[in-house]
Amino acid sequence: NASLYDESLDIQFQFMDGNCNTSFIPFSLIEPCRERKATNIIEKLKNAAALSGMTVLAFILSTLAATVPPFRAKLQTSFGVLLSVMKPTSTGSVMIRSKDPTDAPLIDTGILSDERDMNTMIKAVQKMKELVKTSPLKEVVGAELTPSAEGSDEVKELIRKTASVYHHSTGTCSSCLDDKLRFRGIDRLRVADASSLLFHPRVPTNASSMAVGARCASIIASSTG
């Protein structure tokens, strides 16, 4: 897998093996290729177990790691391109459904609710079609596996059918907090995760959430309120 960032569009192109996600735009390969795929998941689990003090489990996983081949063959006949708007302008909402705390909240992702995001995606699809026709991709890429969309209305329909949201939601609680991450109206409650972010970062939210948590800890340590 590989990725390419277009700064002018603020779009990330992710080239993924296979065709396993509806939000991909898949293409066939002119000739199938056999990929050597690493199988080091057992090694990673072993290290995690060792760090957690689970020595018996670490020993068992270490024994397995010594017997499992480090690579396996995987036949590839297609690949997909995932287009990602890095700084979306559309916003959604999370609302309380009822007074019953066991009721699931009302969640509206608001995907593509801002026309600017749709316009960005249209340009991204056009750029992607140009990319696969340039070297070295054109030497290995065959036909597009989904119905080709050329007109503006067709491209919009393709985007609406295949678009999905990242699993990196942010800002769902930001309007409820003060500058010290305190939840307005509820005493002794602070929020220090991705929901407190005022905007979505261009990267996965793990590092940002850790930074917010560290900042919240610092605020609490130096405050009595």
N, C-alpha and C positions, 0 to 999 in steps of 0.2 A: 504494500500500500504506500501511496505517496500523496502529498498535498502541494498545492500551489496557491499563493495569495496574490490577488490583484488589488493593489492599493487604490487604483483609480475608481474601482467599483466597490471596494471594501467587501470583496467576495472571496471566500476560500473554496477552491476546487479540490475535492478529495477523490483520488482515483483508487477505487476499492476492487479487490478481486471478487469475481463472481457476480451474481445477480440475486441478492437476497433481501433487498429492502425496497419497498414501494417508492421511497423518496429518491432512489437512484434513477439515473437515466442510463439504461444498459446498452452495451454494444457487444457484438460478437467479435471474436478474434479470427483473423484470416486462417491461422493455423493454431490448433490447440497446443498448449505448452504444459510441461510437467514441472511443477514448482516444488522445490525443496523447502518444506515448511518445518520450522523448529518446533520441537515438542518439549520445551523446557518448563512447562507448567508445574511438573512434579518438583523440580529443583526449587522453584519459587515458593511452593507450599512448604517444602522442607525447611527453607531458610526462615519463613514466617513462623513455623512451629518452634524452631530452635530459639528464635528471639522471644517467643511467648513462654518459654520454659517448658514446653511440652516435649520432653526429651525422647520419650518412647515413640510418640508419633513421628518425630523428626528422624529417629533411627529407621522406622518402617519405610518412610518416604525416601530416605537415603538409599535403602536397599532397592527400592523400586526404580529410583533414578539410575542406578548402576546397570539395570537390566533393560530399560526402555531405550530404543534407538534414538539418537539425538535429532534425527530428521525423519520425516515421512513424505512420501510422494503425494502430490495433489494435482490432479488434472484440471487445467483451467481452459474453459471454452469461451468465457466472456468476462467482461469487467464493467463496472458501473462508475459513473461520475456523480458525486454528491455535491450539490451547490449550496453554500451556506452564507446567508447574510450575516456579517459579523457584527454590525451595529444596527439592529432592526429598530424602526420607529413605531411599529405597531405595539400596542400594549393591551394586556388582558386584565382580568380581575379575579379575585377570590372573595366570595361573599358568604356570609352566614346564611344557612338555609332556614333555620328555625331556632327556637330557644332550646331545643333538645341538643345537647353537646354530642350525642352519638350519631346525629344526622350528618351525612357527608356534606361538605361545603359545595357551593355552586361555583364551578370553575369555568371560566371562559378564557381560552388562550389568546383570543384576539388576533390569531394568525392572519396576516395579510390584510388586516383591517385598515391599514394606512396605505394609500395608493403608491406612496414612494417605495415601499418594500416590493410591491408588484412590479413597478418599473425597473427596480434594480434586478429582480429575478429575470425579467425578460431580457435585459442586457446580458445577464450571466449565461442564459441558455444560448443566446446568439454567440457569445464568446466561446462557450464550450464547443459548439459545433465547428467553430473556426480552429480550435485547438486540435481536435482529433483529425483534422485534415492537413496538419503540418507535421514535418519530420520531428522526431522519429515515430510518432504515433501512427501516421498514415501508412507506414510499412506493416503494421501489425493489426490495425483496427479494421473490422469489416463493417457490416450494416448495423444501423441502430435497431434495437430489438423492440422498441415501442413505436407506435404509429408516429411517423415524422410530423412534427408541427412546424409550419413555416409562417403562416399568417399570424398577425398580432392576437386575434381572438383565439386561434388554435393554441398558441403558446400559453396564453392566459389560462385556458381550460386545462392544459397539461399541468401547469404549475399548481392550480387549485386542486387537481386530483391527486397529485403526488407529494405536495408539501406537507411537512410535519414539523413539530417544534423540537428543539434540543431538550435534553433532560437537565437543563441548567437554568431553571426559572429563577428570576431575581426580582427584587423590588416589591414583592407582594405585601410587605409590612412597612415599607419605608415611610409612607405618609402618616403612619401612626406613632412614629418615634421622634423624640427630641434629639438634640445634638449629642447627648450622652447615652443614646441607645435605650432610653427609658420609654416604656410603653405609656402613652398618654392616657390618663384616667384609671390606671391600675398601679397601685403602689408596689414597689419592690419587684418589678418585672422588667427585665431588659431582654432585648433580642439581638443576638450576635451571630447571624448566619447570612446566607446569600439573600434572604428576604429583606434584609436591612439596606442592601445596596441601592443607591439612587439611580444607577444606570447599569446596563449590562456590559461587562468587560468583553474584550475580543477573544478571550481565552476561557477554557473551562474554569469554573468558579471555585475550585478547591483552594487555590492559593489566596484568592481574595477573601474567602470565608475564614481562613486561618488568620489572615491579617486583621480582620474585623474582630475575631475572637480575642486575639492578643491585645488589641486596642481596648476592648471592653474590660478585659482583666486589669489592664493598667488604670482605666478609669475607676473601677471598683476599688482597687488597692489604694488609690489616692483620694477617695471620696467617701463621705459618710452618708450620701444621699442616694 
